[in-house]
Amino acid sequence: MAAVHRITVACHVVALWAALPIAGAQAQDIWPSKPLRMIAPFPPGGTTDVLSRIVAQRLSDTLGRQVVVENRPGAGGNIGNEFAAKQAPDGYSIVMSSSAQLVTNPHLYKRLGFDPINDFAPISLVGTSGQVLVVHPSVPVKTVQQLVELAKAKPNRFNFGSGGRGTPAHVAGEVFQFAAGTKMVHVPYKGGGLAVLDLVAGQIDLVLADMAPAMPQIKAGKLRAIAVTSEQRSSALPGVPTMAESGIKGTIPQVWWALLAPRGTPPAVVSRINSDIAQIMKGADVIERFADLGVTPLHSTPERITELIRVETPAIGKVLKAAGIEPE
């Protein structure tokens, strides 16, 4: 009997040790088991950064792990997107990208450092917005028509800022010039927020700015809003006319933002974040905060992002070519 007992105990011990690696593997498969990072390809203060922080905060709540925003600005967002594409596809790195990097930049840069379609696992759209044309109070205009007349009378006298080559503010400014028949000087910055701050300081004359950095300055009376580039008036600025209402023909491209992960990220991770984004974008607080920024919240399938890139890339190429914007 003693021998049988010893054999039975030994079998239990062997079974226990055999099960340990399996239990360890299962523990490693539990996601998320550590904080995530969300890469924002622009400096703090711009729309991409602000949206990243709103979404990261809500994702931290739904995932039960902190989502930390990491700013990696430069080259119109290319540096941050390239960095994100090269991260391990383990579900712990995502990037807040936009149509500026995924659709427009391929036409503006000879080297991107990443492939918009093949280097990422798309997750979901998160928002869309137009720009607002704001001028320094010292510029003696209150309408787009007045600005156009003054700019035509003084070619290259006025300058417009942007968050860098290829950013929505730059593209909008160039398309506006082409449509209006004016000549102004482009002044690129390392972020849209920086361009708006220099506009407030009177260092430049105007910016076709994202709503996020411009709205506080407009409300404070430090900048004058003349028009919005969206098809309809913005709920954040209902008294400001659209470009079409102001007599500018031609479409100024809208910008959309989307969450992406490195290619090869587990489908289960993509699906979980996508599902969480669907709920986050329905939240009253998120809808309100996005509205204050002039951004419409969105949720989509991953496939919708790929579809938009494929459809909009050749279309924006024609717009940029017509405006005389060449890659460098």
WOTA-V675401 format. One record per residue. N is the residue number from 1. RES is the residue in three letters. SS is DSSP state (H for helix, E for strand, L for the rest). NEAR is the number of other ideal C-beta (glycine too) atoms within 10 Angstrom. Layout:
n=N res=RES ss=SS near=NEAR
n=N res=RES ss=SS near=NEAR
This chain:
n=1 res=MET ss=L near=5
n=2 res=ALA ss=H near=6
n=3 res=ALA ss=H near=7
n=4 res=VAL ss=H near=8
n=5 res=HIS ss=H near=9
n=6 res=ARG ss=H near=10
n=7 res=ILE ss=H near=10
n=8 res=THR ss=H near=10
n=9 res=VAL ss=H near=10
n=10 res=ALA ss=H near=10
n=11 res=CYS ss=H near=10
n=12 res=HIS ss=H near=10
n=13 res=VAL ss=H near=10
n=14 res=VAL ss=H near=10
n=15 res=ALA ss=H near=9
n=16 res=LEU ss=H near=10
n=17 res=TRP ss=H near=9
n=18 res=ALA ss=H near=9
n=19 res=ALA ss=H near=10
n=20 res=LEU ss=H near=9
n=21 res=PRO ss=H near=9
n=22 res=ILE ss=H near=9
n=23 res=ALA ss=H near=10
n=24 res=GLY ss=H near=10
n=25 res=ALA ss=H near=9
n=26 res=GLN ss=H near=9
n=27 res=ALA ss=H near=9
n=28 res=GLN ss=H near=9
n=29 res=ASP ss=H near=10
n=30 res=ILE ss=L near=7
n=31 res=TRP ss=L near=16
n=32 res=PRO ss=L near=18
n=33 res=SER ss=L near=11
n=34 res=LYS ss=L near=9
n=35 res=PRO ss=L near=12
n=36 res=LEU ss=E near=22
n=37 res=ARG ss=E near=17
n=38 res=MET ss=E near=20
n=39 res=ILE ss=E near=24
n=40 res=ALA ss=E near=27
n=41 res=PRO ss=L near=30
n=42 res=PHE ss=L near=32
n=43 res=PRO ss=L near=20
n=44 res=PRO ss=L near=16
n=45 res=GLY ss=L near=17
n=46 res=GLY ss=L near=29
n=47 res=THR ss=H near=32
n=48 res=THR ss=H near=34
n=49 res=ASP ss=H near=23
n=50 res=VAL ss=H near=24
n=51 res=LEU ss=H near=26
n=52 res=SER ss=H near=27
n=53 res=ARG ss=H near=16
n=54 res=ILE ss=H near=22
n=55 res=VAL ss=H near=28
n=56 res=ALA ss=H near=20
n=57 res=GLN ss=H near=15
n=58 res=ARG ss=H near=19
n=59 res=LEU ss=H near=22
n=60 res=SER ss=H near=16
n=61 res=ASP ss=H near=13
n=62 res=THR ss=H near=15
n=63 res=LEU ss=H near=16
n=64 res=GLY ss=L near=8
n=65 res=ARG ss=L near=16
n=66 res=GLN ss=L near=15
n=67 res=VAL ss=E near=23
n=68 res=VAL ss=E near=12
n=69 res=VAL ss=E near=20
n=70 res=GLU ss=E near=16
n=71 res=ASN ss=E near=17
n=72 res=ARG ss=L near=17
n=73 res=PRO ss=L near=22
n=74 res=GLY ss=L near=16
n=75 res=ALA ss=H near=21
n=76 res=GLY ss=H near=28
n=77 res=GLY ss=H near=29
n=78 res=ASN ss=H near=23
n=79 res=ILE ss=H near=18
n=80 res=GLY ss=H near=25
n=81 res=ASN ss=H near=29
n=82 res=GLU ss=H near=20
n=83 res=PHE ss=H near=18
n=84 res=ALA ss=H near=26
n=85 res=ALA ss=H near=24
n=86 res=LYS ss=L near=12
n=87 res=GLN ss=L near=16
n=88 res=ALA ss=L near=10
n=89 res=PRO ss=L near=16
n=90 res=ASP ss=L near=16
n=91 res=GLY ss=L near=20
n=92 res=TYR ss=L near=20
n=93 res=SER ss=E near=21
n=94 res=ILE ss=E near=28
n=95 res=VAL ss=E near=31
n=96 res=MET ss=E near=28
n=97 res=SER ss=E near=28
n=98 res=SER ss=E near=27
n=99 res=SER ss=H near=25
n=100 res=ALA ss=H near=29
n=101 res=GLN ss=H near=29
n=102 res=LEU ss=H near=27
n=103 res=VAL ss=H near=23
n=104 res=THR ss=H near=28
n=105 res=ASN ss=H near=27
n=106 res=PRO ss=H near=19
n=107 res=HIS ss=H near=19
n=108 res=LEU ss=L near=22
n=109 res=TYR ss=L near=17
n=110 res=LYS ss=L near=8
n=111 res=ARG ss=L near=10
n=112 res=LEU ss=L near=20
n=113 res=GLY ss=L near=15
n=114 res=PHE ss=L near=27
n=115 res=ASP ss=L near=12
n=116 res=PRO ss=L near=23
n=117 res=ILE ss=L near=14
n=118 res=ASN ss=L near=8
n=119 res=ASP ss=L near=18
n=120 res=PHE ss=E near=29
n=121 res=ALA ss=E near=19
n=122 res=PRO ss=E near=26
n=123 res=ILE ss=E near=25
n=124 res=SER ss=E near=25
n=125 res=LEU ss=E near=22
n=126 res=VAL ss=E near=26
n=127 res=GLY ss=E near=24
n=128 res=THR ss=E near=18
n=129 res=SER ss=E near=26
n=130 res=GLY ss=L near=26
n=131 res=GLN ss=E near=32
n=132 res=VAL ss=E near=27
n=133 res=LEU ss=E near=27
n=134 res=VAL ss=E near=25
n=135 res=VAL ss=E near=22
n=136 res=HIS ss=E near=18
n=137 res=PRO ss=L near=11
n=138 res=SER ss=L near=8
n=139 res=VAL ss=L near=20
n=140 res=PRO ss=L near=9
n=141 res=VAL ss=L near=18
n=142 res=LYS ss=L near=11
n=143 res=THR ss=L near=13
n=144 res=VAL ss=H near=20
n=145 res=GLN ss=H near=15
n=146 res=GLN ss=H near=15
n=147 res=LEU ss=H near=25
n=148 res=VAL ss=H near=20
n=149 res=GLU ss=H near=14
n=150 res=LEU ss=H near=16
n=151 res=ALA ss=H near=23
n=152 res=LYS ss=H near=12
n=153 res=ALA ss=H near=9
n=154 res=LYS ss=L near=12
n=155 res=PRO ss=L near=11
n=156 res=ASN ss=L near=10
n=157 res=ARG ss=L near=12
n=158 res=PHE ss=L near=19
n=159 res=ASN ss=E near=16
n=160 res=PHE ss=E near=27
n=161 res=GLY ss=E near=27
n=162 res=SER ss=E near=29
n=163 res=GLY ss=L near=31
n=164 res=GLY ss=L near=24
n=165 res=ARG ss=L near=19
n=166 res=GLY ss=L near=26
n=167 res=THR ss=L near=32
n=168 res=PRO ss=H near=28
n=169 res=ALA ss=H near=32
n=170 res=HIS ss=H near=28
n=171 res=VAL ss=H near=29
n=172 res=ALA ss=H near=26
n=173 res=GLY ss=H near=26
n=174 res=GLU ss=H near=21
n=175 res=VAL ss=H near=24
n=176 res=PHE ss=H near=26
n=177 res=GLN ss=H near=18
n=178 res=PHE ss=H near=16
n=179 res=ALA ss=H near=18
n=180 res=ALA ss=H near=22
n=181 res=GLY ss=L near=9
n=182 res=THR ss=L near=20
n=183 res=LYS ss=L near=13
n=184 res=MET ss=L near=21
n=185 res=VAL ss=E near=13
n=186 res=HIS ss=E near=16
n=187 res=VAL ss=E near=18
n=188 res=PRO ss=E near=16
n=189 res=TYR ss=L near=23
n=190 res=LYS ss=L near=16
n=191 res=GLY ss=L near=26
n=192 res=GLY ss=H near=31
n=193 res=GLY ss=H near=24
n=194 res=LEU ss=H near=22
n=195 res=ALA ss=H near=30
n=196 res=VAL ss=H near=30
n=197 res=LEU ss=H near=16
n=198 res=ASP ss=H near=16
n=199 res=LEU ss=H near=28
n=200 res=VAL ss=H near=20
n=201 res=ALA ss=L near=10
n=202 res=GLY ss=L near=11
n=203 res=GLN ss=L near=13
n=204 res=ILE ss=L near=23
n=205 res=ASP ss=L near=22
n=206 res=LEU ss=E near=24
n=207 res=VAL ss=E near=32
n=208 res=LEU ss=E near=31
n=209 res=ALA ss=E near=33
n=210 res=ASP ss=E near=32
n=211 res=MET ss=H near=25
n=212 res=ALA ss=H near=23
n=213 res=PRO ss=H near=28
n=214 res=ALA ss=H near=31
n=215 res=MET ss=H near=22
n=216 res=PRO ss=H near=13
n=217 res=GLN ss=H near=18
n=218 res=ILE ss=H near=19
n=219 res=LYS ss=H near=13
n=220 res=ALA ss=L near=9
n=221 res=GLY ss=L near=8
n=222 res=LYS ss=L near=16
n=223 res=LEU ss=E near=24
n=224 res=ARG ss=E near=18
n=225 res=ALA ss=E near=22
n=226 res=ILE ss=E near=23
n=227 res=ALA ss=E near=28
n=228 res=VAL ss=E near=27
n=229 res=THR ss=L near=24
n=230 res=SER ss=L near=21
n=231 res=GLU ss=L near=12
n=232 res=GLN ss=L near=9
n=233 res=ARG ss=L near=16
n=234 res=SER ss=L near=23
n=235 res=SER ss=H near=10
n=236 res=ALA ss=H near=21
n=237 res=LEU ss=H near=19
n=238 res=PRO ss=L near=7
n=239 res=GLY ss=L near=7
n=240 res=VAL ss=L near=19
n=241 res=PRO ss=L near=16
n=242 res=THR ss=E near=18
n=243 res=MET ss=L near=27
n=244 res=ALA ss=L near=17
n=245 res=GLU ss=L near=12
n=246 res=SER ss=L near=19
n=247 res=GLY ss=L near=14
n=248 res=ILE ss=L near=20
n=249 res=LYS ss=L near=8
n=250 res=GLY ss=L near=14
n=251 res=THR ss=L near=14
n=252 res=ILE ss=L near=26
n=253 res=PRO ss=L near=21
n=254 res=GLN ss=L near=17
n=255 res=VAL ss=E near=24
n=256 res=TRP ss=E near=24
n=257 res=TRP ss=E near=22
n=258 res=ALA ss=E near=27
n=259 res=LEU ss=E near=25
n=260 res=LEU ss=E near=28
n=261 res=ALA ss=E near=26
n=262 res=PRO ss=E near=21
n=263 res=ARG ss=L near=15
n=264 res=GLY ss=L near=11
n=265 res=THR ss=L near=22
n=266 res=PRO ss=L near=15
n=267 res=PRO ss=H near=9
n=268 res=ALA ss=H near=11
n=269 res=VAL ss=H near=20
n=270 res=VAL ss=H near=20
n=271 res=SER ss=H near=12
n=272 res=ARG ss=H near=17
n=273 res=ILE ss=H near=26
n=274 res=ASN ss=H near=17
n=275 res=SER ss=H near=13
n=276 res=ASP ss=H near=19
n=277 res=ILE ss=H near=24
n=278 res=ALA ss=H near=12
n=279 res=GLN ss=H near=12
n=280 res=ILE ss=H near=22
n=281 res=MET ss=L near=21
n=282 res=LYS ss=L near=11
n=283 res=GLY ss=L near=15
n=284 res=ALA ss=H near=7
n=285 res=ASP ss=H near=11
n=286 res=VAL ss=H near=19
n=287 res=ILE ss=H near=13
n=288 res=GLU ss=H near=10
n=289 res=ARG ss=H near=15
n=290 res=PHE ss=H near=26
n=291 res=ALA ss=H near=15
n=292 res=ASP ss=H near=16
n=293 res=LEU ss=L near=20
n=294 res=GLY ss=L near=24
n=295 res=VAL ss=L near=26
n=296 res=THR ss=E near=18
n=297 res=PRO ss=E near=22
n=298 res=LEU ss=L near=17
n=299 res=HIS ss=L near=18
n=300 res=SER ss=L near=20
n=301 res=THR ss=L near=13
n=302 res=PRO ss=H near=22
n=303 res=GLU ss=H near=9
n=304 res=ARG ss=H near=15
n=305 res=ILE ss=H near=25
n=306 res=THR ss=H near=15
n=307 res=GLU ss=H near=13
n=308 res=LEU ss=H near=18
n=309 res=ILE ss=H near=18
n=310 res=ARG ss=H near=12
n=311 res=VAL ss=H near=11
n=312 res=GLU ss=H near=18
n=313 res=THR ss=H near=18
n=314 res=PRO ss=H near=10
n=315 res=ALA ss=H near=12
n=316 res=ILE ss=H near=21
n=317 res=GLY ss=H near=15
n=318 res=LYS ss=H near=10
n=319 res=VAL ss=H near=20
n=320 res=LEU ss=H near=21
n=321 res=LYS ss=H near=11
n=322 res=ALA ss=H near=12
n=323 res=ALA ss=L near=17
n=324 res=GLY ss=L near=9
n=325 res=ILE ss=L near=21
n=326 res=GLU ss=L near=10
n=327 res=PRO ss=L near=13
n=328 res=GLU ss=L near=9
